[in-house]
Amino acid sequence: MKITLEELRAWVAVVDSGSITAAASQLSQTTSAISRALSRLEKKLQTTLLHRTTRRIALTEEGQLFLEHAREILQSVERAEEQIAHRREVPSGRLRINAATPFMLHVIVPLLDEFTARYPLIQLELNTDDIFIDLLEQKTDIAIRIGELRDSTIHARFLGVSKIRLMASPAYLEKHGTPTSVADLSHHRLLGFSQLDQLNVWPICQPDGTFLPIAPTVSASSGETLRQLAVYGQGIVRISDFLSHCDRNNGRLVPVLEEETREMHHPIHAVYYRTPSVRIQCFIDFLREKFASQALL
């Protein structure tokens, strides 16, 4: 049987206060509870720790030796509790974040100055993967997932949504012309994904009312690569607002077929595998704040 902290606290309180009655008062327990704790402790150690009389208690040699160890253990626990309490007040420690490369580059990295100024004791480790990862296997605290969640076993916090648009560079449209109808797309270079067919469905309707699946003229595995291709005039791209907001603001990309485009959004979640620590919660709340203020779009 293992010794408990309750038994150690009872033992040290009896020694320090000089009696079982005083220890019971100090710990807000009954004298019988303290007496039982001491009896259990001696039984587990298979030795006598103190001699009890009606007037005083006296430590045995074994009791004196064990008292030193008991104090060290309780002090160590107190220090650990103080450190955890301090972390709750001032979030600190390593925070490992995983996200697709485009989200990391266009959303998280630009916000780091503000986040680190707010939480200077949190040490960030940023990793990128364009496929879903196993959080435990990759030792990840938070992963940002874009699109519908399929794994019901993980914890998730909804961050917001990012609108989908069709866009191209002014240079491309000047050279190839601006499409004015869905049918015109058959004469244009279309940029799409090489691995995820569901991302090659564009938010414009066919005659039967369904969204348009496209066969890419140029395909890539990364949304960032497709963004770069579009900026450099290689074609028309389906792109999320979080990825294109700077290009839209600077005029490097402009909307195509706006009137024909239907509403389509990517939901964005922060996922984690355990009850979030304070530093995890701080980062999630920070991103939710930025989405709410439209700073990410």
N, C-alpha and C positions, 0 to 999 in steps of 0.2 A: 504493500500500500504506500502511496506517495504522500509526502508531507504537503499540506496546503498552506497558502499564505495566511488564511484565517488562523490556523494553529500557531504559526510563527508570530503573528501579531499578538495573539493572546499570551503566548509565552513571554515575549519581550515586555508587554504591558504589565504582567504580573511582577517581573523582576524590577522594572523601573518604578512602579508604584508601591511595591512592597507588600502587596496582599492581593488575593483573588477578588475580594470585595471592591478594592480601589480600582483594579483593572476592569472589572465589570462596569463600574460607573464610567470610567474613561472611554470604554468602547461601546457604551450604551447597550450592554448585554446583561443577562442574568448571571449571578454567581455560579449557578449550576452549569450554564453553557460554557463559561470559562473553565470550570473544573473539568468538564468532559473533554474540552479541547486539549488541556494539559495531559489528561490520561491517555488520549489517543496518541498524542505526540510521543510520550514515553513508551507506549506500546509499540509504535512503529520503529522507534530507535532502539527498543529492547534495552533500555537503561533508565536509571533514575536521574532526573535532572535537578531536582531540588527536594530538600527535606522541609515538610510543613509542620508547624506547631501552631498552637492557638495564638501565639504572640508574634511570631516572625517566620520568615522563610529563609532557608540557607541553601546556596548553590552547592551542588556536588562538583567534583573536579570535572566530570563530563559535562555538567551543566554550564560551567564557566567557559569551557571550550566551545560548546555548541552555541552559546550566547553570541560570541564574536561572529560566527558564521551567519547566525540568524540576522544580526544587525546589518551585515554586508548585503545579504539577500534583499532585505526590506528596503535598504537605501538604494540599491540598484533598481528595484521596481519603481520606487518613487522618482528617481531620476528619469527613467523611461517614460513614466506617466507625464512628467513635466515637459519632456521633449515633445511628446505627442500633442499635449495641450498647446505648446508653443507653435507647433506646425499648424494646428487648427486656426490659430490667431494670425500667423504669418506663414502662408503656404510656402513650402520649400521642397527640395528634392528633385530627382530626375523625372521628367515627363516625356515618355516615348510616344511620338505621334506618327501615324502612317496615313498616307493619302495618295491618290493618283497624282502623277507629276503635274498635270495642269492645275489642279486645285491647290497643290502645295505652292507652286510658283506664282499663281495669280491671286490667291486669296490669303493663304497663311503667311507667306514670306513678307508681303507688304504690311502686315499687321504686327510684325514682331517687335518693332520699336515701341509701340504703345503697350503691348502685352508685357514685355520685359521691364518697362518702366513701372508698370503697375505691380508686377510680381517679380522683383529682382532676384529672389532666392530660388526661383524655379529654374532648373537647368533643362533646356529643351534638347531632345534628340529627334531629328526629323528624318523620316525614311519614306521613300516613294515606291509604290508598286501600282501598275496599271491593271492588276487583277486582284480579286478579293483574297485576303490572306487569313491564315489561322492566327488569331491574336495571341493565344498561349504559346504556340510554336515559335512565333516571331518575337515573343516577349514585348508585345505592344500594349500600351496603356489605353490609347484611343486610336480608332481608325475612322476616317471620314469616308462614308459610302454614298455614292451618287446613284440614284435610281431606286426602284422598289427593293425592299429588303426581302430576302428569301429564307434567311436563317432565323427561326423563331426562338432559338436557344440563347441568343445573345441579348444583352441589355442595349437599348437604343434610346437616344434623345433626338427628337426632330429639331433640326436647325432652321429649315426654311426651304424655299423652292427657288429654282433658277429657270427662267424662261428660255425657250428654244426659239431661235430665229434662223432664217436663211439669209446669208450675207456673202458679199464679194467685195473685192477692192475696186476703187474707182478706175484704176488702170485696166483691170480685166474687163469691166463693163464698157469702157471707152473702146477697147480693141475688139470685143466680141459682140457688143450690143447688150442692151438691158432687156431681159425677158419680160413680156407683158402678160403672158398666160402660162398655165401649167404645161401646155403643149409645147411651148417654146423651149422648155428644158431639154428636150431631145436634141437640140442643136448646140448644147453647151457642155462644157467640161464640169463634171460633178465630182466633188471630193467626198469620200466616205471612208468608213472603217473596214479594215481587212479581216477582223476577227469577230466582231459583234454585229450580226445582221440586224438585230433589233434597233441598232442605232442608225441604220440606213433606211429607216422609215421616216419620211419627211412630213411635217405638219401641214400639208396641203392636200386637198381632197381630189380623188378621182371621180369620174361620173357616177360610180355606184356609192359614193359617200365615204369610202374608206381612205385612209391615209396612203400616200404614195410611197411604195418601196422603190429605191433607186439602185441601179447598177453603177458603182463608182467608175469614173474614168481613171482617177488616181485614188488609190486607197492607202491607208496607214493604220498602224495599231494604236497610235496615240492621238488624243485630241489636240495636244500642243503642236504636233507635227502638222495636223490638218489646219490649225490656225495659221501657222507659218506659211503653209502652201497658199492659203487664201490671201494673206497679206501680200505675198509676192506675186499675186496675179495669176495663180494656176487654176482657178475655177471658183465655183459656187459651193459654199459649205453650209451644213446644218451645224449650229454652234450654240452653246449655252452662254447666257449672259455673264456668268461669273468669269468665263474665259475670254469674252470679247469686249468687256466694258471699256477698257482703256482704248482699244482699237476703234470702238464706236465714238468715244469722246474725242479722239484725235482725227477722226475721218479716214482712218486707214481701211476700215471696213464699213460698208453701207448696206442697209436692208435691201432685199430682193423679194419681189412678189408679196409685199406687205398686206395688200388687201385680200389675197388668196390664202395667207397663212392663218391657220387656226391655232387656238391656244394649246400649247403643249409645255409642260414643265417637268423638270427633274426634281424629285424630292431629295433632300440632303440630310443625312443623319450622322450623328456621332455615335459610334458603337463601342462597347467595352464589355469585358467578361466578368466583372465583379462589382461589388458595391464601390462606387467611385470614392477615391480619396479626395481630400480637400483640393489638391492641385488639379486633379482631373475635373472636378466640379467647377473650379475657377475658369479653366480653359473652355469648357462647354458653355458656361454662362457668358463668357466673353464673346464667343462666336455667335451665340443667339442674340446678344445685344447688337452686334454688328449687322447681322441679317435684318433685325427689326428696324434698324436705322437706314437700311438700304445701302450701307457702306460697302457691301460685298458685290453689289450689282452694277 
